[in-house]
Amino acid sequence: MSFDSSVPRAREIAWAGLLALGLGLCVCFCFSGCHATADEVPRSFSLPVVLGGVTYQPSQLRHGADLYSSYCRPCHGAKGDGQGASAGGLNPPPRDLRLGLFKYAAVAAGQLPTDEDFRRTLLRGLTGTAMRGWDVPDAELGDLIGYLKTFSPRWQTEKPGEPLVPSSDPWIGREAEATRRGELVYHGLAQCAVACHPAYLPREKIREATASLTHMQLTAFRANLFDAVAKPSDYGYAILPPDFTFDRLRTGNSREALYRVIAAGVGGTAMPAWRGVLPEQELWALAYYVQSLAQLRDTPAASRLRESLARAPAR
């Protein structure tokens, strides 16, 4: 991603970055507290606009534009292109709102998110990114969400996807059994480590899991089996799937959040929607297993696991 390298722009970026560090207000998605520069003309609205099947009045969109200008613009930019003054150096970079692509939503991957998905991201934030959660009144959120939709033409012709309603957790009271089952599903049925995520079992155990669940025989493994593999995305850059024992998970470690990501997938990435592909019982088992791995993060047990895998036979 390229940025203006002129001296005035460099000073603007440097000033914005220092202000953000000093005040803790530089965030990836919205709510930064910096105001628009004089050469950026705010967007105006005089007629109602239908976005995602919802009619927004001009007053709502003007209010949303004011909120965006005050809080979102430094990272997402006046055009919603993710190239605001404070965006330089942020990893992952701010979302380009013009694409109409969103990673974490309780709808099938690739579909437009619901307003509830927007609210969850705005209020909770995305762990491990510059997008923190904010305590914003719901009335303010509604107008801001409406304005965010104006950046992408998808909202003019499409409606949000059907909300994913989680099934009842079938493993309540059988947590250890669910985790063991999830380990088998991860390595043997869903085969999450075939090309994306790290494996957390030695090759022999993966062969056994695969044979028991699919009746297939694995004859070869990728060389870097215990590392994640960067995959292309629709965002213009490769994305490295998380190592659950090392990386902080964007939507948190709760089983419900993990189930939602597994079931719905991650929009614009190689992570598919597994709902309808795997039985609900297996989706929940995966959520239990991934949660157990995430709970190892920053513990000696995670280091011991990696060391044991490194010593495992390479065949």
VENBEL-V909132 format. One record per backbone hydrogen bond with DSSP energy under -1.0 kcal/mol. CO is the residue of the C=O (numbers start at 1). NH is the residue of the N-H. E is the energy in kcal/mol with one decimal. If there is no record, write none. Layout:
co=CO nh=NH e=E
co=CO nh=NH e=E
This chain:
co=6 nh=10 e=-2.7
co=7 nh=11 e=-2.5
co=8 nh=12 e=-2.2
co=9 nh=13 e=-2.7
co=10 nh=14 e=-2.7
co=11 nh=15 e=-3.1
co=12 nh=16 e=-2.7
co=13 nh=17 e=-2.6
co=14 nh=18 e=-2.5
co=15 nh=19 e=-2.5
co=16 nh=20 e=-2.4
co=17 nh=21 e=-2.4
co=18 nh=22 e=-2.5
co=19 nh=23 e=-2.4
co=20 nh=24 e=-1.8
co=37 nh=40 e=-1.7
co=49 nh=56 e=-3.2
co=51 nh=54 e=-1.5
co=54 nh=51 e=-2.9
co=56 nh=49 e=-2.4
co=57 nh=61 e=-2.1
co=58 nh=62 e=-2.8
co=59 nh=63 e=-2.1
co=60 nh=64 e=-2.8
co=61 nh=65 e=-2.6
co=62 nh=66 e=-2.0
co=63 nh=67 e=-2.2
co=64 nh=68 e=-2.7
co=65 nh=69 e=-2.9
co=66 nh=70 e=-2.1
co=67 nh=71 e=-2.4
co=68 nh=72 e=-1.7
co=68 nh=73 e=-2.3
co=72 nh=75 e=-1.3
co=72 nh=76 e=-2.4
co=73 nh=77 e=-2.5
co=74 nh=86 e=-3.3
co=75 nh=84 e=-2.2
co=76 nh=82 e=-2.6
co=77 nh=80 e=-1.4
co=80 nh=97 e=-1.9
co=84 nh=87 e=-1.7
co=87 nh=90 e=-2.1
co=95 nh=97 e=-1.0
co=96 nh=99 e=-1.4
co=103 nh=267 e=-1.7
co=105 nh=107 e=-1.3
co=106 nh=164 e=-3.7
co=108 nh=111 e=-2.3
co=112 nh=161 e=-2.7
co=114 nh=118 e=-1.8
co=115 nh=119 e=-2.6
co=116 nh=120 e=-2.5
co=117 nh=121 e=-2.1
co=118 nh=122 e=-2.8
co=119 nh=123 e=-2.8
co=120 nh=124 e=-2.4
co=121 nh=125 e=-2.4
co=122 nh=134 e=-2.0
co=126 nh=129 e=-1.6
co=130 nh=132 e=-1.0
co=131 nh=126 e=-2.6
co=134 nh=136 e=-1.3
co=137 nh=141 e=-2.1
co=138 nh=142 e=-2.3
co=139 nh=143 e=-1.2
co=140 nh=144 e=-2.2
co=141 nh=145 e=-3.2
co=142 nh=146 e=-1.9
co=143 nh=147 e=-2.1
co=144 nh=148 e=-2.5
co=145 nh=149 e=-1.5
co=147 nh=150 e=-1.3
co=148 nh=151 e=-1.1
co=152 nh=155 e=-1.2
co=153 nh=156 e=-1.4
co=154 nh=157 e=-1.0
co=154 nh=158 e=-2.2
co=155 nh=52 e=-3.9
co=171 nh=174 e=-3.0
co=174 nh=178 e=-2.4
co=175 nh=179 e=-2.3
co=176 nh=180 e=-2.1
co=177 nh=181 e=-2.4
co=178 nh=182 e=-2.8
co=179 nh=183 e=-1.9
co=180 nh=184 e=-1.5
co=181 nh=185 e=-2.5
co=182 nh=186 e=-2.9
co=183 nh=187 e=-1.8
co=184 nh=188 e=-3.3
co=185 nh=189 e=-1.1
co=185 nh=190 e=-2.7
co=186 nh=192 e=-2.5
co=191 nh=194 e=-1.7
co=192 nh=197 e=-2.0
co=196 nh=229 e=-2.3
co=202 nh=206 e=-1.9
co=203 nh=207 e=-2.5
co=204 nh=208 e=-1.9
co=205 nh=209 e=-2.4
co=206 nh=210 e=-2.6
co=207 nh=211 e=-2.5
co=208 nh=212 e=-2.3
co=209 nh=213 e=-1.8
co=210 nh=214 e=-2.5
co=211 nh=215 e=-1.1
co=224 nh=227 e=-1.9
co=225 nh=199 e=-1.8
co=231 nh=239 e=-3.1
co=239 nh=231 e=-2.8
co=243 nh=246 e=-2.3
co=243 nh=247 e=-3.1
co=249 nh=252 e=-1.5
co=250 nh=127 e=-2.5
co=254 nh=258 e=-2.4
co=255 nh=259 e=-3.0
co=256 nh=260 e=-2.1
co=257 nh=261 e=-2.0
co=258 nh=262 e=-2.6
co=259 nh=263 e=-3.1
co=260 nh=264 e=-2.7
co=261 nh=265 e=-2.2
co=262 nh=274 e=-1.8
co=263 nh=275 e=-2.0
co=264 nh=109 e=-1.8
co=266 nh=269 e=-1.7
co=268 nh=234 e=-2.8
co=271 nh=266 e=-1.8
co=274 nh=277 e=-2.0
co=274 nh=278 e=-2.3
co=279 nh=283 e=-1.9
co=280 nh=284 e=-2.4
co=281 nh=285 e=-1.9
co=282 nh=286 e=-2.4
co=283 nh=287 e=-1.9
co=284 nh=288 e=-2.3
co=285 nh=289 e=-2.4
co=286 nh=290 e=-3.1
co=287 nh=291 e=-2.1
co=288 nh=292 e=-2.1
co=289 nh=293 e=-1.9
co=290 nh=294 e=-2.7
co=291 nh=295 e=-1.9
co=293 nh=296 e=-1.6
co=294 nh=297 e=-1.3
co=296 nh=299 e=-1.6
co=299 nh=303 e=-1.2
co=300 nh=304 e=-2.5
co=301 nh=305 e=-2.2
co=302 nh=306 e=-2.2
co=303 nh=307 e=-2.3
co=304 nh=308 e=-2.4
co=305 nh=309 e=-2.1
co=306 nh=310 e=-2.1
co=307 nh=311 e=-1.2
co=313 nh=315 e=-1.4
